[in-house]
Amino acid sequence: MIEELKRKLSECEALIIGAGAGLSTSAGFVYDGARFEKYFADFEEKYGFQDMYSGGFYPYTTSNEKWAYWSRYIFINRYCDAPKPVYDNLLKIVDGKNYFVITTNVDHCFQKAGFDKTRLFYTQGDYGLFQCSLPCHKKTYDNEKIITSMLERQENMRIPDDLIPHCPVCGREMTTNLRADDSFVEDDGWNKAAERYVKFLEANYDRKTLFLDLGTGMNTPGIIKFPFWRMTREWPDAFYACINLGEAFVPERAGISDKAICINNDIGEVLEELI
């Protein structure tokens, strides 16, 4: 299968990458175990949760505690580089190709690795952005400076009152720009990226196209996986490849069994073989 994927990559005239959590997991962005213990042992001892996701949903009694947690979470998962060079290797593979990336990941790993930001569509938001929690307006705000201050000035798992972020328009407390409900802000940058993605699809409909599914699961299949299956079936010269440890599959009902390969292995290891 690796050789067939190599051939498809070399032959394709358009490469459309769909990236999910499995890609960042392969790159070392894991949210439990030793990595969790390294950064959140004090939170685990006090609050009892044992992974970063659970910590994000914990009902903290004060905003000081909540932002102490989230500032650490955002710093290590957005502003620190991934432990393994998986994204760097993927960039080597797409170098010189006519490609576009749509991703549900919010850790910004593509841009940190050097991917062209005009070829990226982050559908679910970005850890590096704040928005009004209402929201009262459709704008987002870079948060690196204030996140760094929260990290440096927190004590006993609390940040000072003056660092709690508030909306500059209505004064409400800010929140992260992550799609959780209908309060998610699709700002100007989000809409321009969505438009570029649609235009890329339209421009490459009749070309030899490879849909490369890297680590998407069944939490939000309507964003990447299901559309990739549909376009592979309907486009005249499209092929689908999925790499995902434990979740690489295409059901018969998708109707693309003769136009697909699934590689049930670690994404990073497969990319190294492709290189």
GUDO-459357 format. One record per residue (C-alpha): residue number from 0; residue in three letters; x, y, z. Coordinates in steps of 0.02 Angstrom, whole numbers, always signed. Example, Ala and Ser with C-alpha at 12.3 -4.5 7.8 and 13.67 -1.06 7.14 Angstrom:
<mardo pos="0" code="ALA" px="+615" py="-225" pz="+390"/>
<mardo pos="1" code="SER" px="+684" py="-53" pz="+357"/>
//
This chain:
<mardo pos="0" code="MET" px="+0" py="+0" pz="+0"/>
<mardo pos="1" code="ILE" px="+144" py="+119" pz="+35"/>
<mardo pos="2" code="GLU" px="+207" py="+98" pz="-143"/>
<mardo pos="3" code="GLU" px="+34" py="+129" pz="-213"/>
<mardo pos="4" code="LEU" px="+18" py="+287" pz="-110"/>
<mardo pos="5" code="LYS" px="+189" py="+345" pz="-169"/>
<mardo pos="6" code="ARG" px="+130" py="+322" pz="-348"/>
<mardo pos="7" code="LYS" px="-32" py="+415" pz="-317"/>
<mardo pos="8" code="LEU" px="+64" py="+559" pz="-238"/>
<mardo pos="9" code="SER" px="+182" py="+571" pz="-385"/>
<mardo pos="10" code="GLU" px="+42" py="+562" pz="-514"/>
<mardo pos="11" code="CYS" px="-88" py="+678" pz="-436"/>
<mardo pos="12" code="GLU" px="-117" py="+850" pz="-508"/>
<mardo pos="13" code="ALA" px="-206" py="+909" pz="-350"/>
<mardo pos="14" code="LEU" px="-177" py="+853" pz="-171"/>
<mardo pos="15" code="ILE" px="-312" py="+889" pz="-43"/>
<mardo pos="16" code="ILE" px="-263" py="+847" pz="+135"/>
<mardo pos="17" code="GLY" px="-390" py="+824" pz="+274"/>
<mardo pos="18" code="ALA" px="-308" py="+823" pz="+445"/>
<mardo pos="19" code="GLY" px="-382" py="+770" pz="+612"/>
<mardo pos="20" code="ALA" px="-325" py="+739" pz="+790"/>
<mardo pos="21" code="GLY" px="-233" py="+580" pz="+742"/>
<mardo pos="22" code="LEU" px="-104" py="+681" pz="+648"/>
<mardo pos="23" code="SER" px="-57" py="+788" pz="+798"/>
<mardo pos="24" code="THR" px="-61" py="+635" pz="+910"/>
<mardo pos="25" code="SER" px="+66" py="+554" pz="+796"/>
<mardo pos="26" code="ALA" px="+171" py="+713" pz="+811"/>
<mardo pos="27" code="GLY" px="+174" py="+692" pz="+1000"/>
<mardo pos="28" code="PHE" px="+34" py="+807" pz="+1053"/>
<mardo pos="29" code="VAL" px="-44" py="+682" pz="+1173"/>
<mardo pos="30" code="TYR" px="-158" py="+742" pz="+1312"/>
<mardo pos="31" code="ASP" px="-133" py="+613" pz="+1448"/>
<mardo pos="32" code="GLY" px="+4" py="+507" pz="+1522"/>
<mardo pos="33" code="ALA" px="+179" py="+576" pz="+1550"/>
<mardo pos="34" code="ARG" px="+148" py="+737" pz="+1453"/>
<mardo pos="35" code="PHE" px="-4" py="+776" pz="+1559"/>
<mardo pos="36" code="GLU" px="+90" py="+736" pz="+1719"/>
<mardo pos="37" code="LYS" px="+234" py="+849" pz="+1668"/>
<mardo pos="38" code="TYR" px="+128" py="+1005" pz="+1652"/>
<mardo pos="39" code="PHE" px="-26" py="+973" pz="+1759"/>
<mardo pos="40" code="ALA" px="+22" py="+864" pz="+1908"/>
<mardo pos="41" code="ASP" px="-34" py="+1001" pz="+2028"/>
<mardo pos="42" code="PHE" px="-204" py="+1016" pz="+1943"/>
<mardo pos="43" code="GLU" px="-225" py="+828" pz="+1945"/>
<mardo pos="44" code="GLU" px="-188" py="+823" pz="+2131"/>
<mardo pos="45" code="LYS" px="-310" py="+963" pz="+2173"/>
<mardo pos="46" code="TYR" px="-453" py="+929" pz="+2050"/>
<mardo pos="47" code="GLY" px="-438" py="+744" pz="+2013"/>
<mardo pos="48" code="PHE" px="-444" py="+743" pz="+1822"/>
<mardo pos="49" code="GLN" px="-312" py="+642" pz="+1730"/>
<mardo pos="50" code="ASP" px="-303" py="+714" pz="+1554"/>
<mardo pos="51" code="MET" px="-299" py="+885" pz="+1474"/>
<mardo pos="52" code="TYR" px="-469" py="+871" pz="+1389"/>
<mardo pos="53" code="SER" px="-556" py="+838" pz="+1555"/>
<mardo pos="54" code="GLY" px="-465" py="+986" pz="+1630"/>
<mardo pos="55" code="GLY" px="-535" py="+1098" pz="+1494"/>
<mardo pos="56" code="PHE" px="-713" py="+1053" pz="+1544"/>
<mardo pos="57" code="TYR" px="-687" py="+1059" pz="+1732"/>
<mardo pos="58" code="PRO" px="-809" py="+1180" pz="+1822"/>
<mardo pos="59" code="TYR" px="-680" py="+1293" pz="+1904"/>
<mardo pos="60" code="THR" px="-756" py="+1405" pz="+2038"/>
<mardo pos="61" code="THR" px="-659" py="+1560" pz="+1981"/>
<mardo pos="62" code="SER" px="-596" py="+1631" pz="+1818"/>
<mardo pos="63" code="ASN" px="-425" py="+1646" pz="+1901"/>
<mardo pos="64" code="GLU" px="-414" py="+1457" pz="+1914"/>
<mardo pos="65" code="LYS" px="-489" py="+1426" pz="+1742"/>
<mardo pos="66" code="TRP" px="-364" py="+1538" pz="+1652"/>
<mardo pos="67" code="ALA" px="-218" py="+1470" pz="+1751"/>
<mardo pos="68" code="TYR" px="-262" py="+1301" pz="+1678"/>
<mardo pos="69" code="TRP" px="-301" py="+1363" pz="+1502"/>
<mardo pos="70" code="SER" px="-145" py="+1469" pz="+1490"/>
<mardo pos="71" code="ARG" px="-36" py="+1316" pz="+1519"/>
<mardo pos="72" code="TYR" px="-143" py="+1213" pz="+1402"/>
<mardo pos="73" code="ILE" px="-136" py="+1340" pz="+1261"/>
<mardo pos="74" code="PHE" px="+49" py="+1375" pz="+1284"/>
<mardo pos="75" code="ILE" px="+106" py="+1195" pz="+1268"/>
<mardo pos="76" code="ASN" px="-18" py="+1146" pz="+1133"/>
<mardo pos="77" code="ARG" px="-12" py="+1304" pz="+1026"/>
<mardo pos="78" code="TYR" px="+149" py="+1398" pz="+1054"/>
<mardo pos="79" code="CYS" px="+269" py="+1252" pz="+1082"/>
<mardo pos="80" code="ASP" px="+327" py="+1145" pz="+936"/>
<mardo pos="81" code="ALA" px="+266" py="+967" pz="+919"/>
<mardo pos="82" code="PRO" px="+388" py="+840" pz="+996"/>
<mardo pos="83" code="LYS" px="+404" py="+740" pz="+833"/>
<mardo pos="84" code="PRO" px="+439" py="+805" pz="+655"/>
<mardo pos="85" code="VAL" px="+279" py="+734" pz="+579"/>
<mardo pos="86" code="TYR" px="+218" py="+900" pz="+509"/>
<mardo pos="87" code="ASP" px="+392" py="+941" pz="+444"/>
<mardo pos="88" code="ASN" px="+396" py="+776" pz="+351"/>
<mardo pos="89" code="LEU" px="+223" py="+807" pz="+279"/>
<mardo pos="90" code="LEU" px="+284" py="+976" pz="+216"/>
<mardo pos="91" code="LYS" px="+426" py="+888" pz="+125"/>
<mardo pos="92" code="ILE" px="+300" py="+776" pz="+39"/>
<mardo pos="93" code="VAL" px="+188" py="+918" pz="-20"/>
<mardo pos="94" code="ASP" px="+332" py="+1031" pz="-72"/>
<mardo pos="95" code="GLY" px="+305" py="+1090" pz="-250"/>
<mardo pos="96" code="LYS" px="+133" py="+1012" pz="-264"/>
<mardo pos="97" code="ASN" px="-35" py="+1092" pz="-297"/>
<mardo pos="98" code="TYR" px="-108" py="+1063" pz="-124"/>
<mardo pos="99" code="PHE" px="-234" py="+1126" pz="+2"/>
<mardo pos="100" code="VAL" px="-262" py="+1077" pz="+184"/>
<mardo pos="101" code="ILE" px="-426" py="+1073" pz="+279"/>
<mardo pos="102" code="THR" px="-408" py="+1029" pz="+463"/>
<mardo pos="103" code="THR" px="-510" py="+1013" pz="+621"/>
<mardo pos="104" code="ASN" px="-353" py="+1034" pz="+725"/>
<mardo pos="105" code="VAL" px="-333" py="+1196" pz="+821"/>
<mardo pos="106" code="ASP" px="-150" py="+1185" pz="+870"/>
<mardo pos="107" code="HIS" px="-79" py="+1282" pz="+721"/>
<mardo pos="108" code="CYS" px="+51" py="+1147" pz="+684"/>
<mardo pos="109" code="PHE" px="+38" py="+1171" pz="+496"/>
<mardo pos="110" code="GLN" px="+91" py="+1353" pz="+500"/>
<mardo pos="111" code="LYS" px="+225" py="+1319" pz="+631"/>
<mardo pos="112" code="ALA" px="+298" py="+1189" pz="+513"/>
<mardo pos="113" code="GLY" px="+303" py="+1314" pz="+369"/>
<mardo pos="114" code="PHE" px="+148" py="+1272" pz="+267"/>
<mardo pos="115" code="ASP" px="+81" py="+1414" pz="+159"/>
<mardo pos="116" code="LYS" px="-56" py="+1494" pz="+265"/>
<mardo pos="117" code="THR" px="-156" py="+1535" pz="+108"/>
<mardo pos="118" code="ARG" px="-174" py="+1347" pz="+80"/>
<mardo pos="119" code="LEU" px="-244" py="+1310" pz="+253"/>
<mardo pos="120" code="PHE" px="-421" py="+1308" pz="+319"/>
<mardo pos="121" code="TYR" px="-438" py="+1286" pz="+508"/>
<mardo pos="122" code="THR" px="-623" py="+1245" pz="+520"/>
<mardo pos="123" code="GLN" px="-637" py="+1231" pz="+709"/>
<mardo pos="124" code="GLY" px="-539" py="+1381" pz="+769"/>
<mardo pos="125" code="ASP" px="-368" py="+1414" pz="+842"/>
<mardo pos="126" code="TYR" px="-300" py="+1400" pz="+1020"/>
<mardo pos="127" code="GLY" px="-205" py="+1560" pz="+982"/>
<mardo pos="128" code="LEU" px="-361" py="+1668" pz="+967"/>
<mardo pos="129" code="PHE" px="-484" py="+1740" pz="+1092"/>
<mardo pos="130" code="GLN" px="-661" py="+1797" pz="+1054"/>
<mardo pos="131" code="CYS" px="-804" py="+1876" pz="+1151"/>
<mardo pos="132" code="SER" px="-897" py="+1740" pz="+1245"/>
<mardo pos="133" code="LEU" px="-1068" py="+1808" pz="+1192"/>
<mardo pos="134" code="PRO" px="-1008" py="+1849" pz="+1055"/>
<mardo pos="135" code="CYS" px="-1055" py="+2032" pz="+1031"/>
<mardo pos="136" code="HIS" px="-953" py="+2050" pz="+871"/>
<mardo pos="137" code="LYS" px="-868" py="+1941" pz="+740"/>
<mardo pos="138" code="LYS" px="-686" py="+1973" pz="+778"/>
<mardo pos="139" code="THR" px="-546" py="+1871" pz="+856"/>
<mardo pos="140" code="TYR" px="-390" py="+1925" pz="+950"/>
<mardo pos="141" code="ASP" px="-214" py="+1853" pz="+956"/>
<mardo pos="142" code="ASN" px="-178" py="+1792" pz="+1132"/>
<mardo pos="143" code="GLU" px="+7" py="+1748" pz="+1137"/>
<mardo pos="144" code="LYS" px="+58" py="+1899" pz="+1241"/>
<mardo pos="145" code="ILE" px="-76" py="+1880" pz="+1374"/>
<mardo pos="146" code="ILE" px="-58" py="+1690" pz="+1380"/>
<mardo pos="147" code="THR" px="+127" py="+1711" pz="+1413"/>
<mardo pos="148" code="SER" px="+89" py="+1836" pz="+1552"/>
<mardo pos="149" code="MET" px="-38" py="+1716" pz="+1630"/>
<mardo pos="150" code="LEU" px="+93" py="+1580" pz="+1626"/>
<mardo pos="151" code="GLU" px="+228" py="+1687" pz="+1706"/>
<mardo pos="152" code="ARG" px="+120" py="+1768" pz="+1840"/>
<mardo pos="153" code="GLN" px="+10" py="+1626" pz="+1900"/>
<mardo pos="154" code="GLU" px="+32" py="+1563" pz="+2078"/>
<mardo pos="155" code="ASN" px="-52" py="+1416" pz="+2164"/>
<mardo pos="156" code="MET" px="-148" py="+1378" pz="+2004"/>
<mardo pos="157" code="ARG" px="-224" py="+1552" pz="+1993"/>
<mardo pos="158" code="ILE" px="-189" py="+1705" pz="+1885"/>
<mardo pos="159" code="PRO" px="-207" py="+1885" pz="+1948"/>
<mardo pos="160" code="ASP" px="-373" py="+1974" pz="+1921"/>
<mardo pos="161" code="ASP" px="-297" py="+2099" pz="+1800"/>
<mardo pos="162" code="LEU" px="-253" py="+1961" pz="+1676"/>
<mardo pos="163" code="ILE" px="-429" py="+1891" pz="+1658"/>
<mardo pos="164" code="PRO" px="-467" py="+1934" pz="+1475"/>
<mardo pos="165" code="HIS" px="-619" py="+2041" pz="+1437"/>
<mardo pos="166" code="CYS" px="-701" py="+2089" pz="+1274"/>
<mardo pos="167" code="PRO" px="-644" py="+2264" pz="+1219"/>
<mardo pos="168" code="VAL" px="-819" py="+2301" pz="+1153"/>
<mardo pos="169" code="CYS" px="-945" py="+2240" pz="+1283"/>
<mardo pos="170" code="GLY" px="-834" py="+2198" pz="+1432"/>
<mardo pos="171" code="ARG" px="-887" py="+2016" pz="+1448"/>
<mardo pos="172" code="GLU" px="-755" py="+1887" pz="+1485"/>
<mardo pos="173" code="MET" px="-668" py="+1822" pz="+1330"/>
<mardo pos="174" code="THR" px="-659" py="+1639" pz="+1281"/>
<mardo pos="175" code="THR" px="-555" py="+1534" pz="+1164"/>
<mardo pos="176" code="ASN" px="-600" py="+1534" pz="+979"/>
<mardo pos="177" code="LEU" px="-646" py="+1349" pz="+975"/>
<mardo pos="178" code="ARG" px="-804" py="+1280" pz="+896"/>
<mardo pos="179" code="ALA" px="-910" py="+1208" pz="+1036"/>
<mardo pos="180" code="ASP" px="-1081" py="+1284" pz="+998"/>
<mardo pos="181" code="ASP" px="-1162" py="+1422" pz="+896"/>
<mardo pos="182" code="SER" px="-1062" py="+1556" pz="+988"/>
<mardo pos="183" code="PHE" px="-906" py="+1513" pz="+886"/>
<mardo pos="184" code="VAL" px="-844" py="+1665" pz="+790"/>
<mardo pos="185" code="GLU" px="-809" py="+1639" pz="+606"/>
<mardo pos="186" code="ASP" px="-705" py="+1796" pz="+581"/>
<mardo pos="187" code="ASP" px="-642" py="+1876" pz="+421"/>
<mardo pos="188" code="GLY" px="-490" py="+1762" pz="+414"/>
<mardo pos="189" code="TRP" px="-599" py="+1607" pz="+436"/>
<mardo pos="190" code="ASN" px="-716" py="+1659" pz="+296"/>
<mardo pos="191" code="LYS" px="-576" py="+1700" pz="+176"/>
<mardo pos="192" code="ALA" px="-496" py="+1530" pz="+208"/>
<mardo pos="193" code="ALA" px="-664" py="+1444" pz="+178"/>
<mardo pos="194" code="GLU" px="-682" py="+1537" pz="+14"/>
<mardo pos="195" code="ARG" px="-507" py="+1487" pz="-42"/>
<mardo pos="196" code="TYR" px="-546" py="+1305" pz="-3"/>
<mardo pos="197" code="VAL" px="-706" py="+1308" pz="-105"/>
<mardo pos="198" code="LYS" px="-615" py="+1391" pz="-251"/>
<mardo pos="199" code="PHE" px="-478" py="+1259" pz="-243"/>
<mardo pos="200" code="LEU" px="-607" py="+1120" pz="-252"/>
<mardo pos="201" code="GLU" px="-694" py="+1203" pz="-400"/>
<mardo pos="202" code="ALA" px="-530" py="+1231" pz="-492"/>
<mardo pos="203" code="ASN" px="-474" py="+1050" pz="-474"/>
<mardo pos="204" code="TYR" px="-636" py="+954" pz="-498"/>
<mardo pos="205" code="ASP" px="-583" py="+874" pz="-663"/>
<mardo pos="206" code="ARG" px="-399" py="+849" pz="-622"/>
<mardo pos="207" code="LYS" px="-314" py="+693" pz="-558"/>
<mardo pos="208" code="THR" px="-344" py="+722" pz="-373"/>
<mardo pos="209" code="LEU" px="-286" py="+633" pz="-216"/>
<mardo pos="210" code="PHE" px="-389" py="+656" pz="-58"/>
<mardo pos="211" code="LEU" px="-269" py="+616" pz="+84"/>
<mardo pos="212" code="ASP" px="-356" py="+587" pz="+251"/>
<mardo pos="213" code="LEU" px="-233" py="+598" pz="+396"/>
<mardo pos="214" code="GLY" px="-299" py="+555" pz="+567"/>
<mardo pos="215" code="THR" px="-481" py="+607" pz="+554"/>
<mardo pos="216" code="GLY" px="-604" py="+507" pz="+658"/>
<mardo pos="217" code="MET" px="-791" py="+496" pz="+680"/>
<mardo pos="218" code="ASN" px="-816" py="+640" pz="+802"/>
<mardo pos="219" code="THR" px="-848" py="+765" pz="+662"/>
<mardo pos="220" code="PRO" px="-850" py="+660" pz="+502"/>
<mardo pos="221" code="GLY" px="-961" py="+785" pz="+412"/>
<mardo pos="222" code="ILE" px="-818" py="+909" pz="+398"/>
<mardo pos="223" code="ILE" px="-684" py="+804" pz="+311"/>
<mardo pos="224" code="LYS" px="-714" py="+617" pz="+301"/>
<mardo pos="225" code="PHE" px="-890" py="+610" pz="+227"/>
<mardo pos="226" code="PRO" px="-857" py="+751" pz="+100"/>
<mardo pos="227" code="PHE" px="-694" py="+666" pz="+48"/>
<mardo pos="228" code="TRP" px="-787" py="+502" pz="+17"/>
<mardo pos="229" code="ARG" px="-922" py="+592" pz="-81"/>
<mardo pos="230" code="MET" px="-802" py="+691" pz="-190"/>
<mardo pos="231" code="THR" px="-696" py="+537" pz="-223"/>
<mardo pos="232" code="ARG" px="-852" py="+448" pz="-284"/>
<mardo pos="233" code="GLU" px="-917" py="+593" pz="-388"/>
<mardo pos="234" code="TRP" px="-761" py="+671" pz="-461"/>
<mardo pos="235" code="PRO" px="-703" py="+596" pz="-627"/>
<mardo pos="236" code="ASP" px="-522" py="+558" pz="-579"/>
<mardo pos="237" code="ALA" px="-510" py="+560" pz="-390"/>
<mardo pos="238" code="PHE" px="-431" py="+438" pz="-267"/>
<mardo pos="239" code="TYR" px="-445" py="+427" pz="-77"/>
<mardo pos="240" code="ALA" px="-308" py="+374" pz="+44"/>
<mardo pos="241" code="CYS" px="-328" py="+362" pz="+232"/>
<mardo pos="242" code="ILE" px="-187" py="+343" pz="+358"/>
<mardo pos="243" code="ASN" px="-243" py="+326" pz="+538"/>
<mardo pos="244" code="LEU" px="-186" py="+206" pz="+673"/>
<mardo pos="245" code="GLY" px="-339" py="+106" pz="+724"/>
<mardo pos="246" code="GLU" px="-464" py="+206" pz="+621"/>
<mardo pos="247" code="ALA" px="-418" py="+183" pz="+438"/>
<mardo pos="248" code="PHE" px="-572" py="+120" pz="+348"/>
<mardo pos="249" code="VAL" px="-695" py="+149" pz="+206"/>
<mardo pos="250" code="PRO" px="-867" py="+67" pz="+218"/>
<mardo pos="251" code="GLU" px="-945" py="-18" pz="+67"/>
<mardo pos="252" code="ARG" px="-1087" py="+108" pz="+67"/>
<mardo pos="253" code="ALA" px="-963" py="+247" pz="+25"/>
<mardo pos="254" code="GLY" px="-951" py="+171" pz="-148"/>
<mardo pos="255" code="ILE" px="-765" py="+200" pz="-172"/>
<mardo pos="256" code="SER" px="-688" py="+31" pz="-133"/>
<mardo pos="257" code="ASP" px="-601" py="+29" pz="-302"/>
<mardo pos="258" code="LYS" px="-537" py="+207" pz="-279"/>
<mardo pos="259" code="ALA" px="-466" py="+199" pz="-102"/>
<mardo pos="260" code="ILE" px="-329" py="+130" pz="+7"/>
<mardo pos="261" code="CYS" px="-324" py="+127" pz="+197"/>
<mardo pos="262" code="ILE" px="-162" py="+113" pz="+295"/>
<mardo pos="263" code="ASN" px="-190" py="+65" pz="+476"/>
<mardo pos="264" code="ASN" px="-26" py="+126" pz="+548"/>
<mardo pos="265" code="ASP" px="+55" py="+272" pz="+638"/>
<mardo pos="266" code="ILE" px="+49" py="+423" pz="+522"/>
<mardo pos="267" code="GLY" px="+224" py="+480" pz="+565"/>
<mardo pos="268" code="GLU" px="+299" py="+311" pz="+522"/>
<mardo pos="269" code="VAL" px="+206" py="+306" pz="+355"/>
<mardo pos="270" code="LEU" px="+264" py="+481" pz="+309"/>
<mardo pos="271" code="GLU" px="+444" py="+432" pz="+344"/>
<mardo pos="272" code="GLU" px="+424" py="+285" pz="+226"/>
<mardo pos="273" code="LEU" px="+349" py="+398" pz="+93"/>
<mardo pos="274" code="ILE" px="+497" py="+516" pz="+105"/>
//
